[in-house]
Amino acid sequence: MSEPLSASAWKVQAALQAHGLECQVVELPGSTRTAVEAAQAVGCTVGQIVKSLIFRGRESGRPLLALVSGSNRADEGKLSALAGEPIEKADAEFARQRTGFAIGGIPPLGHSETITTFIDQDLLQYGEVWAAAGTPHAVFRIRPDDLVRATAGQTASLR
């Protein structure tokens, strides 16, 4: 029998269930804080890892979430254009305040408020991708089309 999920991971599991998804959050013994660590832990390519990056609109102060393939680097200029305002990388306090999760475990859904989400179109090439699930040790597997639907994210070239 598996161990019960931590509170943060359970919050993500509940959000997945609320969206009608049968994805299963798993907590691993090793860290999945970086894309490389996560890929090694679950046995997939780095490109199949969903990096959840929180940005802050410089004018509006609103949070923005970029879900980026683990093999890509987000182009902040493209994100600014999509957001309609200049953006900056959010600090740890802002990220935790606005998402309800700490950097290193921010999931694509289950946040404490609705967050405008942009999804790297490169993730759509995979049959399945892996995303953070609330802690640096928790992940879940999801089909990219389900990720788009559950997050109401806008797909775009983010690199």
C-alpha positions in Angstrom: 0.0 0.0 0.0 1.3 3.4 -0.9 1.9 6.2 1.6 -0.7 8.9 1.8 0.0 12.1 -0.2 1.3 15.3 1.5 -1.2 18.1 1.8 0.2 20.0 -1.2 0.2 16.9 -3.4 -3.3 16.0 -2.3 -4.5 19.5 -3.3 -3.2 18.8 -6.8 -4.8 15.3 -6.8 -8.2 16.9 -5.8 -7.8 19.5 -8.6 -7.2 16.8 -11.2 -10.3 14.9 -10.0 -12.3 18.0 -10.1 -11.4 18.3 -13.8 -12.5 14.7 -14.4 -9.0 13.5 -14.9 -7.8 10.1 -13.8 -4.2 11.2 -13.4 -2.5 9.9 -10.3 -0.1 12.0 -8.3 3.0 10.2 -7.1 5.5 11.3 -4.5 9.0 10.1 -5.3 11.9 9.6 -2.9 14.2 11.8 -5.0 13.8 15.4 -6.0 12.0 16.4 -9.1 12.8 20.1 -8.7 14.6 20.4 -12.0 13.6 19.1 -15.4 16.6 16.8 -15.5 15.9 15.4 -12.0 12.3 14.8 -12.9 13.0 13.1 -16.2 15.5 10.8 -14.5 13.0 10.0 -11.7 10.1 9.0 -14.0 12.1 7.6 -16.9 11.1 10.0 -19.7 12.9 12.6 -21.8 13.6 16.1 -20.5 11.3 17.5 -23.2 8.3 15.6 -21.6 8.8 17.5 -18.3 6.4 20.4 -17.8 8.3 23.3 -16.2 5.8 25.6 -14.3 7.2 29.1 -14.4 5.5 32.0 -12.6 5.9 35.5 -13.9 4.4 38.8 -12.7 2.9 41.5 -15.0 5.0 44.6 -14.3 2.0 46.9 -14.8 -0.9 44.9 -13.5 0.9 42.8 -10.9 -1.1 39.8 -12.0 0.5 36.3 -12.0 1.1 34.5 -15.3 2.0 30.9 -15.6 4.2 29.5 -18.4 4.1 25.7 -18.9 7.3 25.1 -20.8 8.9 21.9 -22.1 11.8 20.9 -19.9 14.2 21.1 -22.9 13.2 24.7 -23.7 13.9 28.1 -22.2 11.0 30.5 -22.0 11.4 33.6 -24.2 10.3 36.5 -21.9 9.7 38.7 -24.9 7.2 36.3 -26.4 5.5 35.9 -23.0 5.3 39.7 -22.6 3.7 40.0 -26.0 1.2 37.3 -25.1 0.5 38.9 -21.8 0.0 42.3 -23.3 2.5 43.9 -20.9 6.1 43.6 -19.7 6.7 40.7 -17.4 9.3 39.7 -14.9 10.1 36.4 -13.2 8.2 36.2 -9.9 10.0 35.9 -6.6 9.4 33.0 -4.3 7.0 34.9 -2.0 4.9 36.2 -4.9 4.7 32.7 -6.4 3.6 31.1 -3.1 1.1 33.8 -2.3 -0.6 33.7 -5.7 -0.4 29.9 -6.5 -0.5 28.4 -3.0 2.6 26.4 -3.8 6.4 26.9 -3.4 8.7 27.2 -6.4 10.1 23.8 -7.3 6.7 22.1 -6.9 4.2 24.5 -8.6 1.7 22.5 -10.5 -0.2 23.6 -13.6 -3.5 23.6 -11.8 -5.0 23.7 -8.3 -3.8 27.2 -7.6 -5.3 29.5 -4.9 -6.6 31.8 -7.7 -7.2 31.7 -11.5 -4.0 32.3 -13.3 -3.6 33.2 -17.0 -1.7 30.2 -18.5 0.4 29.9 -21.6 1.5 26.4 -22.8 4.6 25.7 -24.8 3.4 24.2 -28.1 6.4 21.9 -28.1 4.7 19.9 -25.3 1.9 18.9 -27.7 4.2 16.5 -29.7 4.3 14.0 -26.8 1.7 11.3 -26.0 2.2 12.1 -22.3 4.0 14.7 -20.2 4.9 14.9 -16.5 4.1 17.9 -14.3 4.9 19.0 -10.8 2.2 18.2 -8.2 2.7 20.6 -5.3 6.1 19.6 -3.9 9.6 19.1 -5.2 9.0 15.3 -4.9 5.5 15.0 -6.4 4.6 14.6 -10.1 1.8 13.4 -12.3 1.5 12.1 -15.9 -1.0 13.7 -18.2 -1.8 13.9 -21.9 -1.0 17.3 -23.4 -4.5 17.9 -24.7 -5.9 17.2 -21.1 -3.3 19.7 -19.8 -4.5 22.4 -22.2 -8.2 21.7 -21.3 -7.7 21.6 -17.5 -5.7 24.8 -17.4 -7.6 26.7 -20.0 -4.2 27.5 -21.3 -3.3 29.2 -24.5 -0.8 27.3 -26.6 2.0 29.2 -28.3 5.7 29.1 -29.2 7.3 30.1 -25.9 11.0 29.7 -26.9 
